[in-house]
């Protein structure tokens, strides 16, 4: 059985770095909080690189640069120049390079079989699960996740994605009360919503330096869905299937 060694090794190495830093063996002296934040950002950077999540990569590097601005000699760029450049880079790279997890193709059967066009085995290590509730809640940070919503009377969804990537399939969800609500909060991450073509979407979104796009065309008849929330320095994709 395949084992994922990254996080155990990373945590052990982080413990060693913390101990060594407190013994004064590093020439660069940083506070314990800066070091802890560095380890978190490095973990986020590696995780984002693994899935080509460009906003996560860019902002992890930007925050690291801000923490170590003095030894790097870039104090004049902190914070607004670095943040401004990070915003532009994340949007530009996000438009050019899409996260690797979106190459999955879902067969429409109950086994949720997946086919990966590029045969990357590590992409399959994402968290995948099925949700059977009428009210869907997802709070995801520093990770990647795929969710399949199976609901006979879908009513609402609250989806919070921060420095992460998520794909939510609603094609097996039925709306019986005429209208449902999907609330999203995307920050420094990527969220993909796969919706039935019969759903009539009404968007009421706040976009703060993010990217919102849609693929496919809905039909002229079907239940209504109100899409609310905000996208900040992230990407929201709506795909009709």
PyMOL commands that set and color helices and strands:
alter all, ss='L'
color gray80, all
select helices_A, chain A and resi 6-22+32-50+54-67+69-72+75-77+80-96+100-103+121-125
alter helices_A, ss='H'
color red, helices_A
select strands_A, chain A and resi 104-106+114-116+127-131+135-141+144-151+156-162+165-173+179-187+190-195+200-208+211-215+224-232+235-240
alter strands_A, ss='S'
color yellow, strands_A
deselect
rebuild
show_as cartoon
